[in-house]
Amino acid sequence: MVEPGEIVCLLANVILFLFFIRLYKEGKCQQMPKIWIWGLVMITGSNIFTVAEGFVLVAVFNMLEHLFLLCASLFFFVGAFHMKTSGIVK
Amino acid sequence: MIILNTISFILFLGAALVLVYRFWWKNIPIHFIIISFLLLSFVAFSNVLEWIDFAVWDEFENPVEILFLPLFIFSVYAFCLQYEVNENLLKEELIRDNSRRLSVAMIAAGEAYWEWDSKKKQIIIDKDNCYLSFDPESFVINRDNYREVLHSCSEDAVNILFRQFELEDKTDVNVELLVKKRIGGYYWLLFKGKTEEVKKRDYSIISYGTLIDISQYKSIQEEVIKSKVEAERSEKLKSAFLYNLSHEIRTPINGIIGFSQILQDEDLSGQMQKEYIKLITNSCFKLIAVVDDIVEISKIEVGDLSVIHRIVDVRQLIERLYLNYDSLANERGLEFKLKILSQDEDLKLFTDESKLYRSIENIIQNAIKFTKQGSVILGLDKSDESLIIFVEDTGIGIAKDDLEAVFDNFRQLEVSFNRRYGGSGLGLSISKGLIEALGGVVKIESEEGKGTRVSFVLSIDGNM
């Protein structure tokens, strides 16, 4: 059974993600590592599977939800290393 | 699932720690780091809690996820944006600081910035970054206006510069141009710069640099060159002078030595002895005259002349000179005339008689020496404010180009002249120095082959 909260969460996730992509394309946060975008894609994907799980109870969806989350965590972890630190000493 | 969630937990937590570690000392505000850390940690913990069968948590799991996952994405965005803003602020601060330092340095150096505009084919001096003492006539120099902006002597240089820019030659720019000032007059500007490739939308080659006022340096340079030329000329003149002088000293000394040796001969008659002693005495006078000349010119050069003023009757002085040199002129077959043009009886000056006498005497001696035939005229005239003493001759004259140089110390127009005519060649220099010390002016007019007129103008008011 899908919960309304999960759908709201997914929608919020997608809207923020798209907004974030738009800002990135406009060059407003160029310092962010690109791999974080993939991390966000993965989190959104994970959310999609959470919602899908509520509609159709398939074991693979649950698996994918956690797998996507794992990928997201991996991307964020790698991105944290690749994020440019400022060369300017304050 | 447990394994997957555990790994996710570790990685999210790791990412949070890495962020904190890397940016803790940087310019990210601390609350952004803390929020990011908390959110990443929470996502991590929510994964862990998901697989713990914990009844209480089940009730909260979804609402928490609903709340925190969008917040997590938003915090990532906010973190990046804030980081970007801080970076840009720091860069702007750095640029402003560099710009300020550059401006201060340019103000201190009195420099200006210039750039070649490859589209309009013109040199543009940046008005906002122009710290020269004076503004140039125009801040733009191109092929149409360079004749108005630059002095004609810089036209070639600026044309070469234009060609260099047009051909996109990457040779460093180092050109001195004489540029017109806005307030009038010219000043030397040194254009230094370089040409390099840049990635710009409308053009790829840019030439730029600074310019500085080097007028002072140029005037010093000109002075140095002038002094060098003068020193070299003096060196040559002194060599020539020494060459002449050695002859002038050697001749009487030879006479003195020669006749002294002859006098040792006991068989010489009394008459012959007297004759030789007279010759020795004449040689001594000649020698002392040369030494006197040198001493006199040295005093004039050092400015150590002592002038004793008293009222001098110039008419009498001229007449005395005429009488003294009349016989010498006649001996040379010359006609020596005295011309007193002024009817005024009172031709007096408050001056140093001996120095005035010496000055005129030198000129008369020169006139007689350099005149083969014709006449020498010694004259005196009076204008409203001054007395004019002049000596005219019909001698060899002086070429127009050499007229200014005849009064130079040690100046010999031709070394061979002196050998032909004798003398140290200091006579004119001494006369000029003495007359100037007496407050007068020496004028010379001459035509080669026709004769010379030397006149002394002495102010009556200044002297009396």
Interface residues (C-beta under 8 A of the other chain):
Chain A: E3 G5 E6 V8 C9 A12 N13 L16 F17 F19 F20 L23 K28 C29 Q30 Q31 M32 W36 L40 I43 N47 T50 N62 M63 H66 L67 L69 L70 A72 S73 L74 F76 F77 G79 A80 F81 M83 T85 S86 I88 K90
Chain B: M1 L4 N5 I7 S8 F9 I10 L11 F12 G14 A15 A16 V18 L19 R22 F23 K26 N27 L40 V43 A44 N47 N62 P63 E65 I66 L69 P70 F72 I73 F74 V76 Y77 C80 L81 Y83 E84 N86 E87 L90 K91 L94
